[in-house]
Amino acid sequence: MSRLDRALAYARLGWPVFPLYEPRADGTCTCPRGSECKRPGKHPRNHGGLHAASNDPERLRHWWSLWPDANIALDTSALLVVDVDGDEGARSLAALIREHGPLPRTVEASTGRGGHLYFALDRPARTTSHRLGQGIDTRAVGGYVILPPSRHASGRSYRWRRSPFTRQLAAAPAWLVEALARGPGPYPRGRTRGQGADYSRSARDMALCLRMLREGADDEAIERELYRTSRKIAEEKGANAVTYVALTVANARRIHEESAPRATVRSVRLDYFPEQWGKPALTRVRLDLVTDDGEIVNATVAVPSAGYRSASTTWGACFPDVAPETLTRSWEHATRVWKSLRPRIVGRTFHVATRGGSVVWIRAAHAGVS
């Protein structure tokens, strides 16, 4: 049975699924990061990732016609999956069973290093890490799991031990639901409970940075907003505050870029708008891109000039290897330079964020920009 046939079968169960990059035989990922990818076979291939998960047959046919060997992921928002990882997870699960009694027999899959237990829920639950013990994660709202017959980086395939096509999901035990509903969960390693409030403030600052990045804000605007609103910065002094802001913005930028969809340039052109109505002349690069799931999007990047220096940050993030001065000396000079630049730009990969069909944020995927 092909991956598409299996994805359609899951859709008939009412399960929303979406495609993931698949690992190669040597354990590296088929994504553009290749051997540098830290999660081979485990991150979304489609535009929108988890948020675009669907059980619409037409959409699934479109995705798997583009990537016939893509791994299959399930959006777990409507159920609870207990992920038991390795020997450590097996020991933690055995301890839970000794304390609370055996788990009901339910749908179960074997993974590359352990197993997944699927449960039905009558109310939403949260995705957690190590809440129930070391080596045990749960996937619910905001999470996803990989479904058989997807391939693990180890070379093994995900397989059903008890298939959802022949068995009903068992209801999650009351003690399990209650354990997931308690408190905010374990603190990060190296923290004590007394530091929990600091961690919460840091998390709020990170959420603010990610929201502003999705809206297209640059680093300077985010830093200003952090200085204005962060409760934690109010407690920091001098260099400590500067370091905290820089690290928070840098980490948010990294997370945002890793989660932003990728798009490849299929065509590009240079536009020139002469000075008029008191506005300086504007030169810009217009990109037509195709995302990983086949969506066509457009983006324009203004070339920094004396009148549009605000565009320098975006230009450097998109074209760090192209000096903007080569395109702003004169239109005649720009058209000559453009003949050699155009072939270099077509085929490049960018991270993009879209809203309402328009690109609101764009950055080169492999430009080496920090």
MOCORDA-V747134 format. One record per backbone hydrogen bond with DSSP energy under -0.5 kcal/mol. CO is the residue of the C=O (numbers start at 1). NH is the residue of the N-H. If there is no record, write none. Layout:
co=CO nh=NH
co=CO nh=NH
This chain:
co=2 nh=6
co=3 nh=7
co=4 nh=8
co=5 nh=9
co=6 nh=10
co=7 nh=11
co=8 nh=12
co=9 nh=13
co=10 nh=13
co=10 nh=15
co=11 nh=14
co=14 nh=16
co=16 nh=75
co=17 nh=54
co=18 nh=73
co=19 nh=45
co=19 nh=46
co=20 nh=71
co=22 nh=30
co=24 nh=27
co=28 nh=24
co=31 nh=34
co=33 nh=36
co=34 nh=29
co=34 nh=37
co=39 nh=42
co=43 nh=21
co=46 nh=49
co=48 nh=51
co=49 nh=52
co=50 nh=53
co=54 nh=17
co=55 nh=57
co=56 nh=60
co=57 nh=61
co=58 nh=62
co=59 nh=63
co=60 nh=64
co=61 nh=65
co=62 nh=66
co=63 nh=66
co=63 nh=67
co=67 nh=70
co=71 nh=20
co=72 nh=147
co=73 nh=18
co=74 nh=76
co=74 nh=145
co=76 nh=79
co=78 nh=121
co=80 nh=119
co=81 nh=83
co=81 nh=139
co=82 nh=84
co=82 nh=117
co=83 nh=85
co=83 nh=137
co=84 nh=86
co=84 nh=115
co=85 nh=89
co=86 nh=90
co=87 nh=91
co=88 nh=92
co=89 nh=93
co=90 nh=94
co=91 nh=95
co=92 nh=96
co=93 nh=97
co=94 nh=98
co=95 nh=99
co=96 nh=100
co=97 nh=101
co=107 nh=118
co=108 nh=161
co=108 nh=162
co=109 nh=116
co=110 nh=159
co=113 nh=86
co=114 nh=111
co=115 nh=84
co=116 nh=109
co=117 nh=82
co=118 nh=170
co=119 nh=80
co=120 nh=172
co=125 nh=141
co=128 nh=138
co=133 nh=136
co=135 nh=85
co=136 nh=130
co=137 nh=83
co=138 nh=128
co=139 nh=81
co=140 nh=143
co=141 nh=127
co=143 nh=76
co=145 nh=74
co=147 nh=72
co=147 nh=150
co=150 nh=158
co=152 nh=155
co=156 nh=152
co=159 nh=110
co=162 nh=108
co=163 nh=166
co=163 nh=167
co=170 nh=120
co=173 nh=177
co=174 nh=178
co=175 nh=179
co=176 nh=180
co=177 nh=181
co=178 nh=182
co=179 nh=182
co=188 nh=191
co=192 nh=195
co=193 nh=196
co=195 nh=199
co=196 nh=200
co=197 nh=201
co=198 nh=202
co=199 nh=203
co=200 nh=204
co=201 nh=205
co=202 nh=206
co=203 nh=207
co=204 nh=208
co=205 nh=209
co=206 nh=210
co=207 nh=211
co=208 nh=212
co=209 nh=213
co=210 nh=214
co=211 nh=215
co=212 nh=217
co=213 nh=216
co=218 nh=222
co=219 nh=223
co=220 nh=224
co=221 nh=225
co=222 nh=226
co=223 nh=227
co=224 nh=228
co=225 nh=229
co=226 nh=230
co=230 nh=234
co=232 nh=235
co=232 nh=236
co=233 nh=236
co=237 nh=240
co=238 nh=242
co=239 nh=243
co=240 nh=244
co=241 nh=245
co=242 nh=246
co=243 nh=247
co=244 nh=248
co=245 nh=249
co=246 nh=250
co=247 nh=251
co=248 nh=252
co=249 nh=253
co=250 nh=254
co=251 nh=255
co=252 nh=256
co=253 nh=257
co=254 nh=258
co=255 nh=259
co=256 nh=260
co=261 nh=352
co=262 nh=292
co=263 nh=350
co=264 nh=290
co=265 nh=347
co=267 nh=288
co=269 nh=271
co=269 nh=286
co=271 nh=284
co=272 nh=274
co=273 nh=282
co=276 nh=279
co=279 nh=276
co=282 nh=273
co=283 nh=303
co=284 nh=271
co=284 nh=286
co=285 nh=287
co=285 nh=301
co=286 nh=269
co=287 nh=289
co=287 nh=299
co=288 nh=266
co=288 nh=267
co=289 nh=297
co=290 nh=264
co=291 nh=294
co=295 nh=291
co=295 nh=297
co=297 nh=289
co=298 nh=359
co=299 nh=287
co=300 nh=302
co=301 nh=285
co=302 nh=304
co=305 nh=308
co=308 nh=311
co=309 nh=312
co=311 nh=315
co=312 nh=316
co=313 nh=317
co=314 nh=318
co=315 nh=319
co=317 nh=364
co=319 nh=322
co=321 nh=323
co=323 nh=326
co=324 nh=327
co=325 nh=328
co=325 nh=329
co=330 nh=334
co=331 nh=335
co=332 nh=336
co=333 nh=337
co=334 nh=338
co=335 nh=339
co=336 nh=339
co=336 nh=340
co=337 nh=340
co=337 nh=341
co=338 nh=342
co=339 nh=343
co=340 nh=344
co=341 nh=344
co=341 nh=345
co=342 nh=345
co=342 nh=346
co=345 nh=348
co=348 nh=265
co=349 nh=365
co=349 nh=366
co=350 nh=263
co=351 nh=363
co=352 nh=261
co=353 nh=360
co=353 nh=361
co=355 nh=358
co=358 nh=355
co=358 nh=360
co=361 nh=353
co=363 nh=351
